[in-house]
Amino acid sequence: EASLDIDADVLFTEIAPLDALVQRMGRVWRRYGPMKKPEEIPEISSPNVYIWVFRHSLHSGQHYVYDNDLVLLTLKLLQDRRENANYKDWLVNLPTEDRIEAGLKEVFGSPEDQPKKVRGRKRDKSKDVNPIAVSGSQEFQVVLSEYDKFDLVEKLYDLPDDHSYLTQFRQMKDILDAGYMSDRLNDAQKMFREIYTVPVIPSQQKNRFLEEVVNFFKKHPNGKRLYTLFKKEVLTKFVVAIPLINVKEEGRDPQPVEWWVRDLPYLCDEQRKRLIRWCRDIYFADYEYVYPKGLLVSTSWHNPEIGII
């Protein structure tokens, strides 16, 4: 999180485009900055960033944030950190069908091609870009300097002009520059529907939500900053943000919470008015909620195999 001063010893994350990965890497060992003397910085005996790659879809879950070609190109650039002069051709030459499978096979190789684990082997830093297989899994290790990170991010977005990512980027930029002009209105609405989220309370939590509301008004009958307290003490326990496209595709039939509030018999008129105002644009929806997992959505999981960088 940009607003938090987080410093971690080890990072475990999923694959993403290089610029996003570099930003995450910046959370590791922040305390050893340029003001530290070299002798004060400990030697690295093992990797401090682990990146998971899911074989069938690159990412876990559904409705991916990142363009698949950017992710595949990220893997290729990391693997061939110093010998990647033809990375544009590599991306262009990947087949359209089974593109992810073909790209991962070229980067990681086939499982049967991986050598067995070598114990006690000291890694030569001059060869740190070579793939290294451990315990039969498919993985490689790489050491990146700050300049390497800068250079690789520059290369990542130096895509061919006709690449679909750049085409979509230019289209979105045109829409944003045009604003909600009449001739681009439908395009703008479609784009924002894909990223818009809906605040949802699982329908099965209605009774618990009501109990919390009643207890809140007993505890705070009057006073200042009531809405701030209500968000902190009640809403944070129940409200989950769900992509609008998920709610519509799954036919969850969300119902506004304020409709339900109007008929509550346990509140006085002033409390009811406040609650209607506080719960505006929040919906009850037919989702299952399991503590501590959270909201359960329908997902087509693959049981993916994992490769680790």
C-alpha positions as CSV (number, residue, x, y, z in Angstrom):
1,E,0.0,0.0,0.0
2,A,1.4,3.4,-1.0
3,S,0.2,5.0,2.2
4,L,1.9,2.5,4.6
5,D,5.5,2.4,5.5
6,I,5.8,-1.4,5.1
7,D,9.2,-3.2,5.2
8,A,9.3,-6.9,4.6
9,D,12.1,-9.5,4.7
10,V,10.5,-11.7,2.1
11,L,7.8,-11.1,-0.6
12,F,5.5,-13.8,-1.9
13,T,3.3,-12.6,-4.7
14,E,1.7,-13.6,-8.0
15,I,3.0,-12.8,-11.4
16,A,2.2,-9.3,-12.8
17,P,3.8,-6.9,-15.4
18,L,7.3,-5.8,-14.5
19,D,6.4,-2.3,-13.3
20,A,3.9,-3.7,-10.8
21,L,6.5,-6.3,-9.7
22,V,9.2,-3.7,-9.2
23,Q,6.8,-1.6,-7.1
24,R,6.1,-4.7,-4.9
25,M,9.8,-5.5,-4.7
26,G,10.3,-2.0,-3.2
27,R,8.6,-3.2,0.0
28,V,11.5,-5.6,0.6
29,W,14.5,-4.5,2.7
30,R,13.6,-0.8,2.6
31,R,15.5,-0.3,5.8
32,Y,18.8,-1.0,3.8
33,G,18.7,2.2,1.7
34,P,21.4,4.3,0.1
35,M,22.3,5.8,3.5
36,K,23.4,2.4,4.8
37,K,27.1,1.4,4.6
38,P,27.8,-1.7,2.5
39,E,29.1,-3.7,5.5
40,E,25.8,-3.0,7.3
41,I,23.8,-4.8,4.6
42,P,23.6,-8.6,5.1
43,E,24.5,-11.1,2.4
44,I,21.6,-12.7,0.7
45,S,21.7,-16.5,1.1
46,S,18.4,-17.3,-0.5
47,P,15.8,-15.4,-2.7
48,N,13.8,-12.7,-1.0
49,V,11.1,-12.4,-3.7
50,Y,9.0,-15.5,-4.7
51,I,6.6,-15.1,-7.7
52,W,4.0,-17.7,-8.4
53,V,2.9,-18.4,-12.0
54,F,-0.2,-20.4,-12.6
55,R,0.2,-22.8,-15.6
56,H,-3.3,-22.7,-17.1
57,S,-4.1,-19.0,-16.7
58,L,-1.0,-17.2,-15.4
59,H,-3.1,-15.8,-12.5
60,S,-5.4,-17.3,-9.8
61,G,-9.1,-16.5,-9.9
62,Q,-11.1,-14.9,-12.6
63,H,-11.4,-11.5,-14.3
64,Y,-7.7,-10.8,-14.6
65,V,-6.4,-7.3,-14.2
66,Y,-3.3,-7.6,-16.4
67,D,-2.9,-8.2,-20.1
68,N,-1.6,-11.8,-20.7
69,D,1.0,-10.7,-23.2
70,L,2.5,-8.2,-20.8
71,V,2.8,-11.0,-18.2
72,L,4.3,-13.5,-20.7
73,L,6.8,-10.8,-21.8
74,T,7.6,-10.1,-18.2
75,L,8.6,-13.7,-17.7
76,K,10.7,-13.8,-20.9
77,L,12.5,-10.6,-20.0
78,L,13.3,-11.9,-16.5
79,Q,14.6,-15.2,-17.8
80,D,16.7,-13.6,-20.6
81,R,17.7,-10.6,-18.6
82,R,20.9,-9.8,-20.5
83,E,20.2,-11.6,-23.8
84,N,16.8,-10.4,-24.8
85,A,17.5,-8.4,-28.0
86,N,14.7,-10.3,-29.8
87,Y,12.0,-10.2,-27.2
88,K,9.6,-8.3,-29.5
89,D,9.9,-11.1,-32.1
90,W,9.4,-13.7,-29.4
91,L,6.1,-12.2,-28.5
92,V,5.0,-11.7,-32.1
93,N,5.9,-15.3,-32.9
94,L,3.9,-16.9,-30.1
95,P,0.8,-18.8,-31.5
96,T,-2.6,-17.3,-31.1
97,E,-4.1,-20.5,-29.8
98,D,-2.7,-22.0,-26.6
99,R,-0.6,-18.8,-26.3
100,I,-0.1,-19.0,-22.6
101,E,0.9,-22.7,-22.7
102,A,3.4,-22.1,-25.5
103,G,4.9,-19.0,-23.8
104,L,5.3,-20.8,-20.4
105,K,6.8,-23.9,-22.1
106,E,9.5,-21.7,-23.8
107,V,10.3,-19.9,-20.5
108,F,10.1,-22.8,-18.1
109,G,10.5,-25.8,-20.4
110,S,8.6,-29.1,-19.9
111,P,8.5,-30.7,-16.5
112,E,10.3,-33.8,-17.9
113,D,13.1,-31.6,-19.1
114,Q,13.9,-30.2,-15.7
115,P,17.0,-31.6,-13.9
116,K,16.8,-33.1,-10.4
117,K,17.5,-30.9,-7.4
118,V,21.2,-30.3,-6.9
119,R,22.1,-30.1,-3.2
120,G,24.9,-28.0,-1.9
121,R,25.4,-26.2,-5.1
122,K,26.7,-22.7,-4.9
123,R,25.2,-20.4,-7.4
124,D,27.6,-18.5,-9.6
125,K,26.4,-14.9,-9.8
126,S,27.8,-14.6,-13.4
127,K,25.3,-17.3,-14.4
128,D,22.4,-16.2,-12.3
129,V,20.0,-15.9,-15.2
130,N,20.1,-19.6,-16.0
131,P,17.0,-21.6,-15.1
132,I,17.5,-23.7,-12.0
133,A,15.1,-26.5,-11.1
134,V,14.4,-27.5,-7.5
135,S,12.4,-30.4,-6.2
136,G,11.1,-31.2,-9.7
137,S,9.2,-27.9,-9.9
138,Q,9.6,-25.6,-12.8
139,E,11.4,-22.4,-11.8
140,F,14.3,-20.1,-12.4
141,Q,16.2,-17.6,-10.2
142,V,17.5,-14.2,-11.2
143,V,19.3,-11.4,-9.4
144,L,18.2,-7.8,-10.4
145,S,20.1,-4.6,-9.8
146,E,18.2,-1.3,-9.6
147,Y,19.3,-0.5,-13.1
148,D,18.2,-3.9,-14.3
149,K,14.7,-3.2,-13.0
150,F,14.6,0.2,-14.8
151,D,15.9,-1.3,-18.1
152,L,13.4,-4.2,-18.1
153,V,10.4,-2.0,-17.4
154,E,11.5,0.2,-20.3
155,K,11.7,-2.8,-22.6
156,L,8.4,-4.2,-21.4
157,Y,6.3,-1.2,-22.7
158,D,8.4,-0.8,-25.9
159,L,5.9,-3.0,-27.7
160,P,5.2,-3.2,-31.4
161,D,2.9,-0.3,-32.4
162,D,0.2,-2.6,-33.6
163,H,0.1,-4.7,-30.4
164,S,-3.4,-5.1,-29.0
165,Y,-2.4,-3.7,-25.6
166,L,-1.2,-0.4,-27.1
167,T,-4.3,-0.3,-29.4
168,Q,-6.6,-0.6,-26.3
169,F,-4.6,1.9,-24.4
170,R,-4.9,4.5,-27.1
171,Q,-8.7,3.8,-27.4
172,M,-9.2,4.3,-23.6
173,K,-7.0,7.4,-23.6
174,D,-9.2,8.9,-26.4
175,I,-12.4,8.1,-24.4
176,L,-11.0,9.7,-21.3
177,D,-9.8,12.7,-23.2
178,A,-13.2,13.1,-24.8
179,G,-15.0,12.8,-21.5
180,Y,-18.8,12.0,-21.6
181,M,-19.3,13.5,-25.0
182,S,-22.4,12.2,-26.7
183,D,-20.6,10.3,-29.4
184,R,-18.3,8.5,-26.9
185,L,-20.8,8.1,-24.1
186,N,-21.5,4.4,-24.7
187,D,-17.8,3.5,-24.9
188,A,-17.1,5.4,-21.7
189,Q,-20.0,3.7,-19.8
190,K,-18.9,0.2,-21.0
191,M,-15.3,0.8,-19.9
192,F,-16.2,2.0,-16.4
193,R,-18.8,-0.9,-16.0
194,E,-15.9,-3.3,-16.2
195,I,-14.0,-1.7,-13.3
196,Y,-17.0,-0.5,-11.2
197,T,-17.6,-2.4,-7.9
198,V,-20.8,-2.7,-5.9
199,P,-20.7,-2.6,-2.0
200,V,-22.6,-5.8,-0.9
201,I,-23.8,-7.3,2.3
202,P,-24.5,-11.1,2.1
203,S,-28.2,-11.7,2.5
204,Q,-27.6,-14.4,5.1
205,Q,-26.0,-11.7,7.3
206,K,-29.2,-9.6,7.6
207,N,-30.0,-10.6,11.1
208,R,-26.5,-10.1,12.4
209,F,-26.4,-6.7,10.6
210,L,-29.7,-5.7,12.3
211,E,-28.4,-6.7,15.7
212,E,-25.2,-4.6,15.1
213,V,-27.4,-1.6,14.0
214,V,-29.6,-1.8,17.1
215,N,-26.6,-2.1,19.4
216,F,-24.9,0.8,17.6
217,F,-27.8,3.2,18.2
218,K,-28.1,2.1,21.9
219,K,-24.4,2.8,22.3
220,H,-24.4,6.1,20.3
221,P,-27.9,7.6,20.6
222,N,-26.5,11.0,19.6
223,G,-23.3,12.7,19.1
224,K,-20.9,14.0,16.4
225,R,-19.1,11.9,13.8
226,L,-21.8,9.2,14.0
227,Y,-21.4,8.1,10.4
228,T,-17.6,7.7,10.9
229,L,-18.3,5.5,13.9
230,F,-21.0,3.5,12.1
231,K,-18.5,2.8,9.2
232,K,-15.9,1.7,11.7
233,E,-18.0,-0.4,14.0
234,V,-20.7,-1.8,11.7
235,L,-20.1,-1.5,8.0
236,T,-16.6,-2.7,8.0
237,K,-17.8,-6.0,9.4
238,F,-20.3,-6.7,6.7
239,V,-19.7,-4.8,3.4
240,V,-17.7,-6.4,0.6
241,A,-16.9,-4.7,-2.7
242,I,-17.9,-7.0,-5.7
243,P,-17.2,-6.2,-9.4
244,L,-20.5,-5.1,-11.0
245,I,-19.9,-7.5,-13.9
246,N,-19.8,-10.4,-11.4
247,V,-23.1,-9.5,-9.7
248,K,-24.9,-9.2,-13.1
249,E,-23.4,-12.4,-14.6
250,E,-24.2,-14.5,-11.6
251,G,-27.8,-13.2,-11.3
252,R,-27.5,-12.3,-7.6
253,D,-30.5,-9.9,-7.8
254,P,-29.1,-7.3,-5.4
255,Q,-31.6,-5.4,-3.3
256,P,-30.9,-1.9,-1.8
257,V,-30.4,-2.0,1.9
258,E,-32.3,1.3,2.3
259,W,-35.5,-0.5,1.1
260,W,-35.1,-2.9,4.0
261,V,-34.3,-0.2,6.5
262,R,-37.6,1.7,5.8
263,D,-39.6,-1.2,7.3
264,L,-37.5,-1.8,10.4
265,P,-39.7,-1.6,13.6
266,Y,-36.8,-1.2,16.0
267,L,-35.7,2.3,15.1
268,C,-37.2,5.8,15.7
269,D,-37.8,8.0,12.7
270,E,-34.5,10.0,13.2
271,Q,-32.4,6.8,13.4
272,R,-34.2,5.3,10.4
273,K,-33.5,8.5,8.3
274,R,-29.8,8.3,9.3
275,L,-29.5,4.6,8.5
276,I,-31.1,5.1,5.1
277,R,-28.6,7.9,4.3
278,W,-25.7,5.9,5.6
279,C,-26.7,2.7,3.6
280,R,-27.4,4.4,0.3
281,D,-25.9,2.5,-2.6
282,I,-25.2,-0.6,-0.5
283,Y,-27.0,-3.8,-1.5
284,F,-28.0,-7.2,0.0
285,A,-27.1,-10.0,-2.4
286,D,-27.4,-13.7,-2.3
287,Y,-23.8,-14.6,-1.6
288,E,-22.5,-17.1,1.0
289,Y,-20.1,-15.7,3.6
290,V,-17.8,-18.0,5.5
291,Y,-15.5,-16.7,8.3
292,P,-12.5,-16.3,7.9
293,K,-12.5,-17.0,4.1
294,G,-14.9,-14.2,3.4
295,L,-17.5,-13.9,0.5
296,L,-17.7,-17.0,-1.7
297,V,-18.2,-16.4,-5.4
298,S,-18.6,-19.0,-8.1
299,T,-15.2,-19.7,-9.7
300,S,-14.0,-22.2,-12.2
301,W,-10.8,-23.4,-10.5
302,H,-8.4,-25.6,-12.5
303,N,-6.1,-27.1,-9.8
304,P,-3.2,-25.3,-11.5
305,E,0.4,-26.4,-11.5
306,I,2.8,-23.7,-10.3
307,G,6.1,-22.4,-11.5
308,I,8.2,-20.2,-9.2
309,I,10.7,-17.6,-10.1
